[in-house]
Amino acid sequence: MGHDHGHPQSGHAHAATPRKRLAIAFTITFAILLAEVVGAWLTGSLALLVDAGHMLTDAGGLLLALVAATLALRPATTRHTWGFRRAEVLAAGAQATVLLAVGTYAFVEGIQRLATPPEVSSAELLAFGVIGMVGNVASALVLAGGRSANLNMRAAFLEVVNDALGSAAVIASAVVIATTGWTRADAVAGMVISVLIVPRALAILREAGSVLLESTPRGLDLDEVRRHIMELPHVVGVHDLHASTIASGLPVLSAHVVLDDSCFTDGHAPEMLDELQDCVAEHFDVSVAHSTFQFERAKHADHERDAHQ
């Protein structure tokens, strides 16, 4: 038994804001990508080549994020009852997977180049590093205002911030090569970029995987939920208590609640439903529209021998 108090949908202006930010960031990132590909070819720099590879994944990731943000606006249907809200989680996971591969390649290639460093043009490397830095900072500023919207936007923001750090490493290696002639600085910079990439990629993969595996939302203690429910008058038991996350900012919760038999004869059950949904909304930030409770008499347990305790 459950009910829906209704909940406002995001307005078109609010929904369009992350997409507009993503579109601008994608345009900037793609332009930097083209510049760094040319720069890597001209200079022979590993750091610039790896950063270009990073930019390629970021450009693809931002495009995926833009598509996912558009899909997430599609309404629910009888076939897709939550619409395409999880598209942003899939996009974030795909971005992180490619990013992890790029980071691993950068580290392995860096080790090889430490042994046999190639010649690198420091002046050209510095110029393309500065171009990358300016573009990455611009993209980060564009995405900063919308990074808290969902996991998809956060992944996109982290990627452009990572790019800015990568560009800083490229600039630093160019300065070292120009002042000391130590060409291995390029390989070191490439490895530094990989060290920056991998932990963030793993963090996003872990969070996306948690959502897809329908793990209990972070910060939601089901033992506390059970305790709050059991403290309500007329509640004599709770089982089959589940909670998961459909998409960023959209936790759902369901439970079977055993009530006094009197609730089914005196018409008190509807009031109990209001109390339960208000309880989880107030204490656990699960909206009344996304909490579902099934009411049962004590003797109904005979029909659910495999119920979760």
C-alpha positions as CSV (number, residue, x, y, z in Angstrom):
1,M,0.0,0.0,0.0
2,G,1.4,3.4,-0.9
3,H,0.5,6.7,-2.2
4,D,2.0,9.6,-4.2
5,H,1.7,13.1,-2.9
6,G,3.1,14.3,-6.2
7,H,6.3,16.0,-6.8
8,P,7.3,18.9,-9.1
9,Q,9.3,18.1,-12.2
10,S,12.3,20.1,-13.0
11,G,11.5,23.1,-15.1
12,H,12.9,23.3,-18.6
13,A,15.2,26.2,-17.7
14,H,16.7,24.4,-14.8
15,A,17.1,21.2,-16.8
16,A,18.6,23.0,-19.7
17,T,21.3,24.6,-17.6
18,P,23.6,21.5,-17.1
19,R,23.2,20.7,-20.8
20,K,24.2,24.2,-21.9
21,R,27.2,24.0,-19.6
22,L,28.1,20.6,-21.0
23,A,27.8,21.8,-24.6
24,I,30.1,24.8,-23.9
25,A,32.7,22.6,-22.1
26,F,32.6,20.0,-24.9
27,T,33.3,22.7,-27.5
28,I,36.3,24.0,-25.6
29,T,37.6,20.6,-24.8
30,F,37.4,19.4,-28.4
31,A,39.3,22.5,-29.6
32,I,42.0,21.8,-27.1
33,L,42.2,18.2,-28.1
34,L,42.9,19.2,-31.7
35,A,45.6,21.6,-30.6
36,E,47.3,19.0,-28.4
37,V,47.3,16.4,-31.1
38,V,49.1,18.8,-33.4
39,G,51.4,19.7,-30.5
40,A,52.2,16.1,-29.6
41,W,53.1,15.5,-33.2
42,L,55.3,18.5,-33.5
43,T,57.1,18.1,-30.1
44,G,57.2,14.4,-29.7
45,S,56.1,14.9,-26.0
46,L,54.7,12.0,-24.0
47,A,53.1,14.3,-21.5
48,L,51.4,16.2,-24.3
49,L,50.4,13.0,-26.1
50,V,49.0,11.5,-22.9
51,D,47.2,14.8,-22.1
52,A,45.8,14.7,-25.7
53,G,44.6,11.1,-25.0
54,H,43.1,12.3,-21.8
55,M,41.4,15.2,-23.7
56,L,40.0,12.6,-26.2
57,T,38.4,10.7,-23.4
58,D,37.1,13.9,-21.9
59,A,35.6,15.1,-25.1
60,G,33.9,11.8,-25.6
61,G,32.9,11.8,-21.9
62,L,31.4,15.2,-22.2
63,L,29.5,14.2,-25.3
64,L,28.2,11.1,-23.5
65,A,27.3,13.3,-20.5
66,L,25.4,15.7,-22.8
67,V,23.5,12.8,-24.4
68,A,22.8,11.3,-21.0
69,A,21.5,14.6,-19.7
70,T,19.2,14.9,-22.6
71,L,18.0,11.3,-22.2
72,A,17.4,11.9,-18.5
73,L,14.7,14.5,-19.4
74,R,12.6,11.9,-21.3
75,P,9.4,11.1,-19.4
76,A,8.7,7.7,-17.8
77,T,6.8,5.2,-19.8
78,T,5.2,1.8,-19.1
79,R,8.4,0.2,-20.5
80,H,10.8,2.5,-18.7
81,T,9.1,3.4,-15.5
82,W,11.9,5.6,-14.2
83,G,12.5,7.1,-17.7
84,F,16.2,7.3,-18.5
85,R,17.4,8.7,-15.2
86,R,20.1,6.1,-15.0
87,A,21.7,7.2,-18.3
88,E,23.8,9.6,-16.3
89,V,25.2,6.8,-14.1
90,L,26.0,4.7,-17.2
91,A,27.7,7.7,-18.9
92,A,29.8,8.4,-15.8
93,G,30.9,4.7,-15.5
94,A,31.9,4.7,-19.2
95,Q,33.9,7.9,-18.8
96,A,35.7,6.5,-15.8
97,T,36.5,3.2,-17.5
98,V,38.2,4.9,-20.5
99,L,40.0,7.3,-18.1
100,L,41.4,4.4,-16.1
101,A,42.7,2.8,-19.3
102,V,44.4,6.1,-20.4
103,G,46.0,6.5,-16.9
104,T,47.4,3.0,-16.9
105,Y,48.9,3.5,-20.4
106,A,50.5,6.8,-19.4
107,F,52.2,5.2,-16.4
108,V,53.6,2.2,-18.4
109,E,54.7,4.4,-21.3
110,G,56.3,6.8,-18.8
111,I,58.5,4.1,-17.3
112,Q,59.7,3.1,-20.7
113,R,60.6,6.6,-21.6
114,L,62.5,7.1,-18.4
115,A,64.9,4.5,-19.7
116,T,65.1,5.9,-23.3
117,P,64.0,9.6,-23.3
118,P,63.3,11.0,-26.7
119,E,64.1,14.6,-27.8
120,V,61.4,17.1,-26.8
121,S,61.0,20.7,-28.0
122,S,60.5,22.6,-24.8
123,A,59.3,25.9,-26.4
124,E,56.5,24.3,-28.4
125,L,55.6,22.0,-25.4
126,L,55.3,25.1,-23.2
127,A,53.1,26.9,-25.8
128,F,50.7,24.0,-26.1
129,G,50.7,23.4,-22.4
130,V,49.5,27.0,-21.8
131,I,46.8,26.6,-24.5
132,G,45.6,23.5,-22.7
133,M,45.6,25.2,-19.3
134,V,43.6,28.2,-20.5
135,G,41.0,26.0,-22.1
136,N,40.7,23.6,-19.2
137,V,40.3,26.4,-16.7
138,A,37.6,27.9,-18.9
139,S,35.8,24.5,-19.1
140,A,36.1,24.0,-15.3
141,L,34.6,27.5,-14.6
142,V,31.7,26.7,-17.0
143,L,30.9,23.4,-15.3
144,A,31.6,24.5,-11.7
145,G,28.1,25.9,-11.2
146,G,26.4,22.7,-12.2
147,R,28.7,20.1,-10.7
148,S,26.4,19.3,-7.8
149,A,23.4,18.5,-10.1
150,N,24.2,14.8,-10.4
151,L,27.0,12.1,-10.7
152,N,27.2,12.7,-14.4
153,M,28.0,16.5,-14.0
154,R,30.4,15.7,-11.2
155,A,32.3,13.2,-13.4
156,A,32.5,15.8,-16.2
157,F,33.8,18.5,-13.8
158,L,36.4,16.2,-12.3
159,E,37.7,15.3,-15.7
160,V,38.2,18.9,-16.8
161,V,39.9,19.7,-13.5
162,N,42.1,16.7,-14.1
163,D,42.9,18.1,-17.5
164,A,43.9,21.4,-16.0
165,L,46.3,19.6,-13.6
166,G,47.6,17.6,-16.6
167,S,48.3,20.9,-18.5
168,A,50.1,22.2,-15.4
169,A,52.3,19.1,-15.5
170,V,53.0,19.7,-19.2
171,I,54.0,23.3,-18.5
172,A,56.2,22.2,-15.6
173,S,58.0,19.6,-17.7
174,A,58.6,22.2,-20.5
175,V,60.1,24.6,-18.0
176,V,62.4,21.9,-16.5
177,I,63.6,20.8,-20.0
178,A,64.2,24.4,-21.1
179,T,66.2,25.3,-18.0
180,T,68.1,22.1,-17.3
181,G,67.9,20.0,-20.4
182,W,66.6,17.0,-18.5
183,T,64.3,15.5,-21.1
184,R,63.1,12.8,-18.7
185,A,60.9,15.5,-17.1
186,D,58.4,14.8,-20.0
187,A,58.1,11.2,-19.0
188,V,57.7,12.1,-15.3
189,A,55.0,14.6,-16.2
190,G,53.1,11.9,-18.1
191,M,53.3,9.6,-15.1
192,V,52.1,12.4,-12.8
193,I,49.1,12.9,-15.0
194,S,48.4,9.1,-14.8
195,V,48.6,9.3,-11.0
196,L,46.1,12.1,-11.0
197,I,43.7,10.2,-13.3
198,V,43.5,6.7,-11.8
199,P,42.2,7.5,-8.2
200,R,39.4,9.7,-9.5
201,A,38.5,7.2,-12.2
202,L,38.2,4.4,-9.5
203,A,36.1,6.7,-7.2
204,I,33.6,7.4,-10.0
205,L,33.5,3.7,-11.0
206,R,32.9,2.7,-7.4
207,E,30.0,5.2,-7.0
208,A,28.4,4.3,-10.4
209,G,28.8,0.6,-9.6
210,S,27.1,1.1,-6.2
211,V,24.1,2.7,-7.9
212,L,23.8,0.0,-10.5
213,L,24.1,-2.7,-7.9
214,E,21.3,-1.0,-6.0
215,S,23.3,-0.7,-2.8
216,T,21.9,1.2,0.1
217,P,22.4,5.0,-0.5
218,R,25.4,6.4,1.2
219,G,24.4,7.9,4.6
220,L,21.2,6.0,4.9
221,D,21.3,3.6,7.8
222,L,18.5,1.0,7.4
223,D,18.8,0.0,11.1
224,E,18.0,3.6,12.0
225,V,15.1,3.5,9.5
226,R,13.8,0.3,11.1
227,R,14.1,1.8,14.6
228,H,12.1,5.0,13.6
229,I,9.4,2.9,12.0
230,M,9.1,0.6,15.0
231,E,8.7,3.6,17.3
232,L,5.5,4.7,15.6
233,P,2.2,3.7,17.3
234,H,0.5,0.6,16.1
235,V,3.6,-0.7,14.3
236,V,4.4,-4.3,15.5
237,G,7.0,-5.3,12.9
238,V,9.0,-4.4,9.8
239,H,10.5,-6.7,7.2
240,D,11.6,-6.6,3.5
241,L,13.1,-3.2,4.1
242,H,15.0,-2.1,1.0
243,A,16.6,1.1,-0.2
244,S,18.5,2.0,-3.4
245,T,19.3,4.9,-5.6
246,I,17.7,5.3,-9.0
247,A,20.0,8.1,-10.0
248,S,21.9,11.0,-8.3
249,G,19.6,12.6,-5.8
250,L,16.8,10.0,-6.2
251,P,16.8,7.5,-3.3
252,V,13.8,5.1,-3.0
253,L,12.7,3.0,0.0
254,S,10.2,0.2,0.5
255,A,9.1,-2.0,3.4
256,H,6.5,-4.4,4.6
257,V,5.0,-3.0,7.8
258,V,3.0,-5.2,10.2
259,L,0.2,-3.2,12.0
260,D,-2.2,-3.8,14.9
261,D,-5.3,-5.6,13.6
262,S,-7.3,-2.6,14.8
263,C,-5.8,-0.4,12.1
264,F,-7.6,-2.5,9.5
265,T,-11.0,-2.2,11.2
266,D,-11.1,1.3,12.4
267,G,-9.9,3.0,9.2
268,H,-6.6,4.1,10.8
269,A,-4.4,2.6,8.1
270,P,-4.4,5.6,5.7
271,E,-3.2,7.8,8.6
272,M,-0.4,5.4,9.3
273,L,0.7,5.6,5.7
274,D,1.0,9.4,6.0
275,E,2.9,9.0,9.3
276,L,5.4,6.5,7.8
277,Q,6.1,8.5,4.7
278,D,6.5,11.7,6.6
279,C,8.8,10.0,9.0
280,V,11.3,8.8,6.3
281,A,11.0,12.1,4.5
282,E,11.9,14.1,7.6
283,H,14.6,11.9,9.1
284,F,16.1,10.3,6.0
285,D,15.6,12.6,3.1
286,V,13.5,10.1,1.1
287,S,10.6,12.0,-0.5
288,V,7.0,10.8,0.2
289,A,6.7,10.2,-3.5
290,H,9.5,7.6,-3.5
291,S,8.7,5.6,-0.3
292,T,6.4,2.7,-0.6
293,F,4.9,0.6,2.3
294,Q,2.9,-2.5,2.3
295,F,0.7,-3.0,5.3
296,E,0.1,-6.4,6.8
297,R,-1.7,-8.1,9.6
298,A,0.4,-10.2,11.9
299,K,-1.0,-13.5,10.5
300,H,0.0,-12.5,7.0
301,A,3.5,-13.7,7.9
302,D,2.3,-17.3,7.1
303,H,2.1,-16.2,3.4
304,E,5.7,-14.9,3.4
305,R,7.9,-17.6,4.8
306,D,10.9,-16.3,2.9
307,A,10.5,-12.7,4.1
308,H,13.7,-10.8,4.9
309,Q,14.1,-10.1,8.6
